[in-house]
Amino acid sequence: MPGSDDLHGLTVSFTAMEDGTKADYELLDRFERQHAAGTADRVLAALDRLTGSMGGYRISRLEHSLQTATRARLDGADVDWVVAALVHDIGDELAPYNHAAIAAETLRPYVRAEVTWTIEQHGLFQNWYYAHHLGGDRNGRDRFADHPWYGVCADFCARWDQPSFDPEFPIHALDSFADEVHAVFGRPAWDAAVLAAGPAALVP
């Protein structure tokens, strides 16, 4: 695979996609692969920008993310769950009303199916703790009562997400998660062996 210097200054020949040649799309594929190789670093940078988000809490959104991931790590969760716990609120900056979907789609090509499903649904499951105070339905998650990963998502929220707003809880630093983030986002995307569902539990 050519290095990044080999691509400097190169562009496609077309201005409309229908006019692109095989060589054009091979060039773009090289650019896409180069870009994808930097995903882990962009994820870490996006997490670092959560420092000032979501006023009103006693800790920042980054601290909440780190606390959630720290709890997962201390519980002995595997790397998929630790990284998922770390990035579960990464969409808050740009998608405050559907942040869980952003996090799930970020993870989907790289982690097991039950992990992605849990992150995708965690916003709905978190409603159980507060929606009734605002006139909402705290039991909305019950529509998934028969889903095989209902209990996993409920446990994710109960054990790691909802208690992680504690300013006294000792959290692990963001850079301490860098190797795990690189391990997950450095995998080949859409690897069927990786994406296959595992046990319906947070901790093996």
N, C-alpha and C positions, 0 to 999 in steps of 0.2 A: 504494500500500500504506500503510495507516495506520501512524503511528509508534507506538513503544512506549507513550507516554503515553495513547494512545487505548484501550489494553487494560487499563489500571490499574483494578482492582476488578471487572472483568467476569467473570462465571462462567456456566456452562451452567445450564439449567433442570432437568436430570435427575440422578437418583442411581443409575440403572441404564442402561447404554448403549442397551438396546432402546427406551428411552423418549425418546431424543434426537431433536430436530427438525433440519430442514435448517439453521435459523439457528444452532443449537447447534454443529453440526459445521463450519459456516463459521467460527464464532468460534474453535473449536479449531484449525482450519487456520491461522488468522492467528497464534495463539500458537505453533504448531509452526514456522511459517516464521520467526518472530521468534527462537525458540530456535535453530533451525538456523543462523541468521546468526552466532551466536556460537561455532560449532564450533571454528574455528581457535584462538580464545583459550582455550577449554577444553582443547584438545589441548596447547597450550604450557604451560598450568598443570599438566596431568597429567604432562608430561615433567619439569617443575621439581620435582615431588614425588618423582621417582625418586632424589633425592640420597642417601637413606639406605638404599636397598633392596639386598638380596643381599650379605650379609656374606661375607667370605673372599677376595673379589677385591682386587686392589691399587688398583682405582679403583671409583668408584660406578657404579651402573647408568646414571645420567644421563651421567656422563663417557664410559661405553662407548657410549651412544647418540650423543652428540656426536662421538665419535671415528669411529664408523662413518659418520655423515653427512659428516663432514669429509673422510674418505677418498673417499667418493663424489663430493663436490664437487670435490676436487682432481683426480680422475680425469676430470673433464669430463662427468659424468653429468647427465642432464636433471633438471628439477624433480621429476618423478614419483619417480625413483629416489632423489634426495637426501632428499625428505620421507619416503619409505618407509624408507630407512636410519635416519632420525632416529626414527621411531615404531615400529620393528620389535619393540622390547621393551616397548612401552607397557603391555601387559597383565600384566606381571610382578607388580605390586602385588596385583591381585585374582585372577589366574588363573595361579599359578605352574606348573601342570601342563598348561595349554593356552594359554599366553600368545600364541603365534603366531596362533591363531585370532582372538583379540581384536584384535590389530593388523590382521590382514587384513580383518576385517569393518569396522573403523574406516575403512580406506582404500577399500574396495570400491566405494562409489558415486562415487568421484572420480578414480580412476587407471586406467591400462590393465590389461587382463586379466593379462598376464604379470607385472606388478608385484605385483598382489594374490596370484597363485598362488605366486610366490616367497616372499613374506612368510608366507603360510599354511603353506608347507612348510619354512621355514628351520630350525625346531626339529628336525625329522627329519633334515635334511641336516647340521646341526651335530653330530649324534650321531657322525658319522664321525670326529670329532676326539677323542672321549673315551669313548664308550659301552663300548668293549672293556675299558677300565680298571676298569669297574664290573660286568663280567659281562654286558653288554648286546651287542646286535647293531649294530655300527657300519655295516653294509651295508644297513640298512633302506631307505635311499633308493633302492636298486637296483630296487625295485618300480616306480619311475618311470623306469627306464633308457630306455624308448622314448618318453617324453613330450617334446614339442618344447621345453619349457622346463627340462628337467633340467639342461642345461649352464648356463643362466642362474642357476638357484638355486645350483648348485655354485660358480659364480664369485662370486656374492653373498657366500656364506659364506667362500670362500677369500680374496677380495681385500679385503672390507670388514668382515665380522662377526668371524670368528675371530681376526684379528690385533689387534683393537681393545680390548685390555685392557692397554695399554702406558702406564704413568704418565708416560713421557718424551715421548710423542707430543704435539705442539702441537695442541690442539683449538680449533675455532672456538666462540665463545660461543653460548648458546641464542638470545639475541636477534638474532644475525646470521642466523638461519634464519627469523625471523618473517615476512618478506615471502614466502618460498617456501611456508611453511605456510599463510599467508592466500591465496596464489595457488591452491593445490590445494584447500583446503577451502572456498574461496569460489566454486568452480565450481558450476554447476547439477548437482544429484545425478542420476546415472543418464543422463548425456548420452551417447548412443550413439557420437557422434563422438569423444568422449574415451576411452570404455571399449574401443574397438576395439583389438585386439592390434597391437603394433608389432613391430619387429625383435627376433629372439631373441638379444639381446645387452644387456649392461649399459650400454655406451657406444656411441652411434651411430657 
